[in-house]
Amino acid sequence: MNILVINAGSSSLKYQLFQMEDETVLAKGRVERIGMETAILVHEPKDKGEVHEVSEILEHTTAIRKVLALLVHPEHGVLESTAEINAVGHRVVHGGESFKSSVLVNHEVKQEIKRLFDLAPLHNPAHMLGILAVEANMPDVPQAVVFDTAFHQSMPAHAYLYPVPMVLYRKHKVRRYGFHGTSHNYVSERAAAFLGRPLGQLKLITCHIGNGASCAAILGGKAVDTSMGMTPLEGLMMGTRSGDLDPAIVPYAMGKEDLTLGEISSMLNKHSGLQAISGISSDMREITEAMEAGDKNANLAFEMYEYRLRKYIGAYAAAMNGVDAIVFTAGVGENSELLRKRVCEQLTYLGVEFDEAANRSGRGQERRITTANSKVQVLVIPTNEEWVIARDTYRLVQSAQN
């Protein structure tokens, strides 16, 4: 069975085509600048050269049509016909309380995703565009949606509720939802396999550290807490997001700087984090280079970033009354040797014995970066959210056919 996985943004679209029997990625690519006359399409078929196209792509339906044409192209394609695509899986950021697992798309599901637009105004409408674009191009192909929030629906009420008047939860569903759920789910399963232990017996802290970043406390395979909240703004310091801060700062800054709600939201989401403190970049690679050159602001940004991550790890160890393994994943987590080193060197109270040589080697591979005697294991596991989407889509379609 061939599964096409799509992650649609407001002006972009990423895709991967999986052959499920042998878990092969047949092709992957992206479309950027949708809505412009100079949209960019990059197509990477297996064992063939990359294709780069610049053309007018004004909406997602055209973007999907161009992707499908490349997948069956005589020279650049990997399929004989689009009829060989058996199902399409979509990433959807917010499933609210309505979706505790992945589901096949139907009218009711689409209506509920639309109802949740208010909780994820930058993401859910874009995901819906992707769903509708597939319907327009392949109306008979089953589609599935995999929600970033679903994995965290196992959190208990004392973890997901905020200490504010309950009317806000009852009427407006103000609560912690958490995000990056497909990544936390995937790396927790891989961690159990790597350690050779049942997931149901493990206490794990998974750290998805990229431009957006979150931690999750996973007890017996179930999320019991996570750092992102009702929106992806809460929690860790990130590339351009502030993470945790005193909520009184919002009205204070609005009054002092005469900011609107939209402007303060933009400041906290797009102009804070590493970018704000370093004054250089939201990219950890550039921050690290500036630190090595002696830039004090870059060094301060890094110290704040690492400190806040380490505090969350300590908090989640307390929340679960211990931890068996800590997992680093995503762009920064997988690639920043320095961040992992700084964090691990301050976790000796947990029994972490850091292995510097292991930390420096094996990039791109699952590996342990602690010694054999370490009481708490620290792992680096490359995430694969697209594979989770493909797997869930495959399972749902197979179940519907049986």
VMD Tcl script that draws the C-alpha trace (Angstrom):
set ca {
  {0.00 0.00 0.00}
  {1.25 3.50 -0.91}
  {0.46 6.33 1.52}
  {0.94 10.01 0.64}
  {1.60 12.12 3.75}
  {0.86 15.83 3.55}
  {1.67 18.65 5.97}
  {-0.08 21.76 4.63}
  {0.75 25.25 5.84}
  {-0.91 28.51 4.89}
  {1.57 29.11 2.05}
  {3.45 25.83 1.95}
  {3.01 22.10 1.57}
  {5.38 19.26 2.47}
  {4.86 15.69 1.31}
  {6.29 12.19 1.51}
  {5.15 9.06 -0.33}
  {5.58 5.82 1.64}
  {5.53 2.26 0.37}
  {4.22 0.62 3.53}
  {5.14 -3.03 2.96}
  {8.88 -2.33 3.23}
  {8.60 1.11 4.90}
  {10.32 2.85 1.99}
  {10.08 6.57 1.21}
  {9.50 6.61 -2.55}
  {9.56 10.39 -2.86}
  {9.41 13.55 -0.80}
  {9.32 17.25 -1.43}
  {7.82 20.62 -0.68}
  {5.96 23.50 -2.27}
  {6.74 26.97 -0.93}
  {5.28 30.42 -1.53}
  {1.82 29.13 -2.49}
  {-0.28 32.08 -3.57}
  {2.52 33.72 -5.55}
  {3.60 33.73 -9.16}
  {7.08 32.56 -8.08}
  {6.10 29.50 -6.03}
  {8.87 26.93 -5.59}
  {8.39 23.17 -5.90}
  {11.18 20.79 -4.87}
  {10.66 17.09 -5.66}
  {13.06 14.38 -4.45}
  {12.26 10.93 -5.94}
  {14.10 7.89 -4.61}
  {17.27 7.05 -6.58}
  {16.67 9.94 -9.00}
  {17.78 13.54 -9.26}
  {15.99 16.40 -7.52}
  {13.52 18.50 -9.47}
  {13.22 22.26 -8.86}
  {10.39 24.24 -10.44}
  {9.40 27.89 -10.13}
  {5.91 28.68 -11.37}
  {2.60 30.30 -10.51}
  {0.79 28.30 -7.81}
  {-2.02 30.38 -6.41}
  {-3.75 27.83 -4.18}
  {-3.32 24.38 -2.62}
  {-5.41 22.51 -5.20}
  {-2.91 23.47 -7.90}
  {-0.01 22.59 -5.60}
  {-1.42 19.08 -5.05}
  {-2.06 18.66 -8.77}
  {1.56 19.54 -9.55}
  {2.85 17.15 -6.87}
  {0.73 14.31 -8.27}
  {1.95 15.05 -11.78}
  {5.56 14.72 -10.64}
  {4.87 11.48 -8.76}
  {3.75 9.88 -12.04}
  {6.10 11.76 -14.38}
  {7.83 9.44 -16.91}
  {11.27 10.73 -15.92}
  {10.90 12.05 -12.37}
  {8.05 9.92 -11.07}
  {7.94 6.84 -8.87}
  {4.45 5.57 -9.77}
  {2.75 4.53 -13.00}
  {-0.52 6.20 -12.04}
  {-2.08 8.19 -9.21}
  {-4.40 5.21 -8.78}
  {-1.44 3.58 -7.01}
  {-1.86 6.06 -4.12}
  {-4.09 4.13 -1.76}
  {-4.62 6.75 0.94}
  {-3.53 10.21 2.09}
  {-2.58 11.13 5.66}
  {-2.56 14.70 6.96}
  {-0.96 16.37 9.93}
  {-3.45 18.53 11.85}
  {-2.08 20.60 14.71}
  {-5.14 20.93 16.94}
  {-7.72 18.28 17.70}
  {-8.97 19.86 20.92}
  {-10.78 17.45 23.21}
  {-12.68 16.00 20.28}
  {-9.95 13.73 18.95}
  {-7.98 11.38 21.18}
  {-6.60 9.41 18.24}
  {-6.18 9.58 14.47}
  {-9.36 9.26 12.38}
  {-10.50 8.86 8.79}
  {-11.84 12.04 7.21}
  {-15.58 12.42 6.79}
  {-18.02 15.32 6.86}
  {-18.30 15.35 10.65}
  {-14.52 15.30 11.10}
  {-14.09 18.25 8.72}
  {-16.77 20.22 10.55}
  {-15.06 19.60 13.89}
  {-11.65 20.66 12.55}
  {-13.29 23.88 11.32}
  {-14.85 24.41 14.75}
  {-11.35 24.27 16.22}
  {-10.03 27.03 13.96}
  {-10.16 29.47 16.89}
  {-7.73 27.32 18.91}
  {-5.20 27.09 16.06}
  {-5.91 29.97 13.65}
  {-2.50 29.74 11.95}
  {-2.56 25.98 11.44}
  {-5.95 24.27 11.26}
  {-7.31 26.39 8.37}
  {-4.17 25.54 6.37}
  {-4.54 21.84 7.12}
  {-8.14 22.02 5.93}
  {-6.93 23.53 2.65}
  {-4.74 20.45 2.21}
  {-7.65 18.08 2.87}
  {-9.92 19.91 0.42}
  {-7.16 20.06 -2.21}
  {-6.76 16.27 -2.08}
  {-10.52 15.86 -2.35}
  {-10.52 18.03 -5.46}
  {-7.75 16.01 -7.12}
  {-8.48 12.50 -5.82}
  {-12.09 12.44 -4.64}
  {-12.26 8.68 -4.10}
  {-9.04 8.23 -2.12}
  {-9.51 7.78 1.65}
  {-7.90 10.42 3.85}
  {-6.85 10.30 7.50}
  {-5.92 13.05 9.94}
  {-3.30 12.68 12.68}
  {-3.45 15.30 15.43}
  {-0.48 16.85 17.25}
  {-2.63 17.10 20.37}
  {-4.03 13.55 20.43}
  {-1.11 11.86 22.19}
  {-1.40 14.28 25.11}
  {-5.10 13.57 25.72}
  {-4.06 11.01 28.34}
  {-2.99 13.81 30.71}
  {-4.92 13.89 34.00}
  {-7.08 16.89 34.85}
  {-4.64 18.16 37.47}
  {-2.02 18.49 34.71}
  {-4.13 19.93 31.90}
  {-6.32 22.41 33.79}
  {-5.19 25.96 34.54}
  {-5.92 27.58 37.94}
  {-8.36 30.10 36.45}
  {-12.18 30.27 36.77}
  {-13.66 26.98 35.57}
  {-16.14 28.83 33.37}
  {-13.24 29.41 30.95}
  {-12.79 25.67 30.60}
  {-16.48 24.78 30.49}
  {-17.44 27.44 27.93}
  {-14.24 28.00 25.94}
  {-12.12 24.87 26.55}
  {-9.23 26.84 28.02}
  {-6.80 24.09 29.08}
  {-3.44 22.57 28.28}
  {-3.45 20.54 25.05}
  {0.21 20.06 24.18}
  {1.74 19.68 20.74}
  {4.43 17.69 18.88}
  {2.44 14.64 19.94}
  {3.37 12.51 16.93}
  {7.06 13.14 17.66}
  {6.80 12.40 21.39}
  {4.83 9.25 20.58}
  {7.37 8.04 18.01}
  {10.53 8.63 20.03}
  {9.04 7.12 23.18}
  {8.31 3.91 21.27}
  {11.78 3.93 19.72}
  {13.37 4.56 23.13}
  {11.67 1.48 24.57}
  {12.85 -0.60 21.61}
  {16.39 0.77 21.93}
  {16.50 -0.04 25.65}
  {14.93 -3.47 25.10}
  {12.26 -2.80 27.72}
  {8.44 -2.68 27.57}
  {7.19 0.87 27.05}
  {4.56 0.26 29.69}
  {7.26 -0.10 32.34}
  {9.24 3.05 31.54}
  {9.36 6.61 32.84}
  {10.54 8.78 29.96}
  {11.17 12.48 29.42}
  {11.14 13.28 25.71}
  {12.60 16.59 24.55}
  {11.52 17.71 21.08}
  {13.90 20.62 20.62}
  {13.64 22.49 17.35}
  {12.66 26.04 16.40}
  {9.53 25.13 18.32}
  {10.30 23.06 21.41}
  {8.46 20.98 23.99}
  {9.06 18.35 26.65}
  {6.74 15.53 27.65}
  {6.57 13.32 30.72}
  {5.61 9.83 29.54}
  {4.67 7.27 32.18}
  {4.02 3.74 30.99}
  {3.64 4.92 27.40}
  {1.07 7.61 28.29}
  {1.68 11.36 28.37}
  {1.06 12.69 31.88}
  {2.33 16.23 31.29}
  {3.80 18.38 28.54}
  {5.30 21.85 28.37}
  {3.25 23.46 25.59}
  {-0.18 24.59 26.68}
  {-3.43 25.74 25.11}
  {-1.20 27.06 22.32}
  {2.41 26.28 21.30}
  {3.57 29.49 23.04}
  {3.81 28.09 26.57}
  {6.74 26.17 27.98}
  {10.35 26.18 26.86}
  {12.19 29.17 25.43}
  {12.19 28.64 21.65}
  {13.61 30.13 18.47}
  {11.20 33.09 18.32}
  {8.67 32.20 21.06}
  {9.02 33.39 24.63}
  {7.80 30.27 26.40}
  {6.81 30.69 30.06}
  {6.53 34.22 31.42}
  {4.57 36.18 34.02}
  {1.13 36.77 32.41}
  {1.07 40.25 33.95}
  {3.79 41.20 31.45}
  {1.17 41.17 28.69}
  {-1.08 44.02 29.92}
  {1.95 45.86 31.31}
  {3.81 45.84 27.99}
  {0.62 46.68 26.08}
  {0.11 49.75 28.26}
  {3.72 50.93 28.23}
  {4.27 50.45 24.49}
  {0.67 51.09 23.32}
  {0.47 47.63 21.71}
  {-2.64 45.96 20.34}
  {-3.54 42.33 21.08}
  {-2.26 41.36 17.65}
  {1.02 43.19 18.21}
  {1.68 41.63 21.63}
  {0.85 38.19 20.22}
  {3.26 38.76 17.36}
  {5.96 39.90 19.77}
  {5.66 36.80 21.95}
  {5.38 34.34 19.05}
  {7.65 35.81 16.39}
  {10.06 38.25 18.04}
  {11.05 36.64 21.34}
  {13.10 33.60 22.39}
  {16.62 33.11 21.06}
  {16.05 35.80 18.44}
  {15.20 38.46 21.01}
  {17.95 37.75 23.54}
  {20.78 37.13 21.08}
  {19.81 39.90 18.69}
  {21.31 37.68 16.01}
  {19.18 34.73 15.04}
  {16.62 32.12 16.07}
  {18.91 29.41 14.64}
  {20.92 27.51 17.25}
  {23.75 26.97 14.78}
  {24.24 30.71 14.35}
  {23.92 31.25 18.11}
  {26.64 28.68 18.75}
  {28.95 30.25 16.16}
  {28.46 33.68 17.74}
  {29.21 32.25 21.19}
  {32.48 30.81 19.90}
  {33.32 34.26 18.55}
  {32.80 35.76 22.02}
  {29.34 37.31 21.60}
  {27.94 37.89 25.11}
  {24.31 38.19 24.05}
  {24.49 34.90 22.15}
  {26.00 33.27 25.22}
  {23.22 34.66 27.43}
  {20.55 33.41 25.00}
  {22.07 29.93 25.05}
  {22.33 29.88 28.85}
  {18.67 30.87 29.22}
  {17.62 28.27 26.66}
  {19.56 25.44 28.30}
  {18.55 26.45 31.84}
  {14.85 26.42 31.08}
  {15.10 23.04 29.35}
  {16.98 21.60 32.32}
  {14.34 22.94 34.74}
  {11.58 21.15 32.84}
  {13.52 17.89 32.90}
  {13.88 18.21 36.67}
  {10.19 19.03 37.06}
  {9.10 16.01 35.07}
  {11.40 13.71 36.98}
  {9.63 14.96 40.11}
  {6.20 14.59 38.50}
  {6.84 10.89 37.74}
  {8.84 10.18 40.91}
  {11.86 9.28 38.83}
  {12.96 8.78 35.23}
  {14.49 5.87 33.34}
  {15.58 7.71 30.20}
  {15.73 11.19 28.71}
  {15.38 11.50 24.93}
  {16.62 14.34 22.72}
  {15.04 14.73 19.29}
  {14.22 17.25 16.50}
  {16.57 19.71 14.82}
  {18.38 21.17 17.82}
  {18.01 18.12 20.04}
  {19.51 15.84 17.41}
  {22.27 18.15 16.22}
  {23.47 20.40 19.05}
  {26.24 18.53 20.85}
  {26.81 21.54 23.08}
  {23.21 21.78 24.30}
  {23.08 18.08 25.19}
  {26.45 18.31 26.94}
  {25.47 21.36 29.03}
  {22.16 19.78 30.06}
  {23.58 16.35 30.91}
  {26.50 17.71 32.93}
  {23.97 19.27 35.32}
  {21.87 16.12 35.78}
  {24.32 14.20 37.97}
  {21.81 14.37 40.84}
  {19.61 12.03 38.78}
  {22.49 9.61 38.28}
  {23.30 10.72 34.71}
  {26.86 9.79 33.68}
  {27.56 11.64 30.46}
  {29.64 10.04 27.68}
  {31.23 12.88 25.73}
  {32.66 10.66 22.98}
  {29.24 9.10 22.32}
  {27.70 12.57 22.27}
  {30.05 13.66 19.48}
  {29.61 10.59 17.28}
  {26.82 8.88 15.34}
  {24.97 11.94 14.04}
  {21.68 10.97 12.44}
  {21.56 7.62 14.27}
  {19.76 6.36 17.35}
  {22.34 6.22 20.14}
  {23.06 6.40 23.85}
  {25.13 9.35 25.12}
  {25.56 8.10 28.68}
  {27.84 5.44 30.09}
  {26.80 1.84 30.68}
  {26.71 2.56 34.43}
  {24.48 5.63 34.18}
  {21.39 5.24 36.37}
  {19.40 7.33 33.91}
  {20.02 6.74 30.22}
  {20.12 9.68 27.80}
  {19.32 8.89 24.17}
  {19.37 10.76 20.89}
  {16.61 9.50 18.59}
  {15.89 11.17 15.23}
  {12.18 11.83 15.02}
  {9.98 10.70 12.14}
  {6.58 12.32 12.42}
  {5.73 11.55 8.79}
  {6.17 7.83 9.44}
  {3.72 8.03 12.37}
  {1.16 9.69 10.09}
  {1.70 7.06 7.39}
  {1.44 4.23 9.93}
  {-1.78 5.54 11.46}
  {-3.30 6.14 8.03}
  {-2.38 2.60 6.95}
  {-3.90 1.13 10.11}
  {-7.16 3.09 9.74}
  {-7.59 2.21 6.06}
  {-6.82 -1.45 6.67}
  {-9.32 -1.55 9.51}
  {-12.02 0.11 7.40}
  {-11.48 -2.41 4.60}
  {-11.69 -5.48 6.85}
}
mol new
graphics top color blue
foreach p $ca { graphics top sphere $p radius 0.5 }
foreach p [lrange $ca 0 end-1] q [lrange $ca 1 end] { graphics top cylinder $p $q radius 0.2 }
display resetview
